[in-house]
Amino acid sequence: MAGIIMLIVPGIIFACKLAFVPFLVMDEKMEAAEAVRKSWNMTNGYTGTIFLMGLTAFFVVIGGLICFVVGIFPAVIWVSLAFAGIYWVASAKVKASAQQG
């Protein structure tokens, strides 16, 4: 039981901290290692929100599957847009702080 907790909890933390990597690679044309570093820093203050969004996304996708599998399409679109929205807010905050400092 302790081994499972020691694997799952850090895995969830890493997944939350690295949630912006695909967005950074596509949006800012970063290399993977640089995107990992920036995502790690950008998610400060948003880790809890990302975790709750991931938890909500799980249930939305399950609900989409229950709706005769056709519901998975709007569910995946909603989840993708929700994470893109969190990224947009975090990147706007980073850009604003870079302009001020």
C-alpha positions as CSV (number, residue, x, y, z in Angstrom):
1,M,0.0,0.0,0.0
2,A,2.8,2.4,0.9
3,G,4.5,1.6,-2.4
4,I,1.4,2.4,-4.4
5,I,1.0,5.7,-2.6
6,M,4.7,6.5,-3.2
7,L,4.2,6.0,-6.9
8,I,0.7,7.5,-7.5
9,V,1.0,10.7,-5.5
10,P,4.3,11.8,-7.1
11,G,2.9,10.8,-10.5
12,I,-0.1,13.0,-10.1
13,I,2.1,15.9,-9.0
14,F,4.4,15.4,-12.0
15,A,1.4,15.2,-14.4
16,C,0.0,18.5,-13.0
17,K,3.3,20.3,-13.2
18,L,4.0,19.1,-16.7
19,A,0.5,19.8,-18.1
20,F,1.6,22.7,-20.2
21,V,4.4,21.0,-22.1
22,P,2.4,20.2,-25.2
23,F,1.1,23.8,-25.3
24,L,4.6,25.3,-24.9
25,V,6.0,23.0,-27.7
26,M,3.2,24.0,-30.1
27,D,2.6,27.7,-29.0
28,E,6.2,28.9,-28.3
29,K,8.0,26.4,-30.5
30,M,10.2,25.2,-27.6
31,E,12.4,22.1,-27.4
32,A,11.1,19.4,-25.0
33,A,13.6,20.0,-22.2
34,E,13.0,23.7,-22.2
35,A,9.2,23.2,-22.3
36,V,9.4,20.9,-19.3
37,R,11.4,23.6,-17.3
38,K,9.0,26.4,-18.3
39,S,5.9,24.3,-17.6
40,W,7.2,23.4,-14.2
41,N,7.6,27.1,-13.4
42,M,4.4,28.2,-15.0
43,T,2.2,25.8,-13.0
44,N,3.1,27.4,-9.7
45,G,-0.2,28.5,-8.2
46,Y,-2.2,26.5,-10.7
47,T,-1.3,22.9,-9.6
48,G,-4.5,22.5,-7.6
49,T,-6.6,23.9,-10.4
50,I,-5.0,21.6,-12.9
51,F,-5.6,18.6,-10.6
52,L,-9.2,19.4,-10.1
53,M,-9.7,20.0,-13.8
54,G,-8.1,16.6,-14.5
55,L,-10.4,14.9,-12.0
56,T,-13.4,16.6,-13.5
57,A,-12.1,15.6,-17.0
58,F,-12.0,12.0,-15.9
59,F,-15.7,12.0,-15.0
60,V,-16.7,14.0,-18.1
61,V,-15.0,11.5,-20.4
62,I,-16.6,8.6,-18.5
63,G,-20.0,10.4,-19.0
64,G,-19.2,10.7,-22.7
65,L,-18.5,7.0,-22.9
66,I,-21.7,6.2,-21.1
67,C,-23.6,8.3,-23.8
68,F,-23.2,5.5,-26.4
69,V,-19.6,6.4,-27.1
70,V,-20.8,9.3,-29.3
71,G,-20.6,11.6,-26.2
72,I,-16.8,11.1,-26.1
73,F,-16.3,13.6,-28.9
74,P,-17.8,16.7,-27.1
75,A,-16.2,15.5,-23.9
76,V,-12.7,15.4,-25.3
77,I,-13.3,18.8,-27.0
78,W,-14.4,20.3,-23.6
79,V,-11.4,18.8,-21.8
80,S,-9.0,20.1,-24.4
81,L,-10.5,23.6,-24.3
82,A,-10.5,23.6,-20.5
83,F,-6.8,22.9,-20.3
84,A,-6.0,25.4,-23.1
85,G,-7.9,28.0,-21.1
86,I,-5.8,27.3,-18.0
87,Y,-2.7,27.5,-20.1
88,W,-3.9,30.8,-21.6
89,V,-4.4,32.4,-18.2
90,A,-1.1,31.1,-16.9
91,S,0.8,32.3,-20.0
92,A,-0.8,35.7,-19.8
93,K,0.3,36.0,-16.2
94,V,3.8,35.1,-17.1
95,K,3.9,37.6,-20.0
96,A,2.5,40.4,-17.8
97,S,5.1,39.7,-15.1
98,A,7.9,39.7,-17.7
99,Q,6.8,43.1,-19.1
100,Q,6.7,44.6,-15.6
101,G,10.0,43.2,-14.5
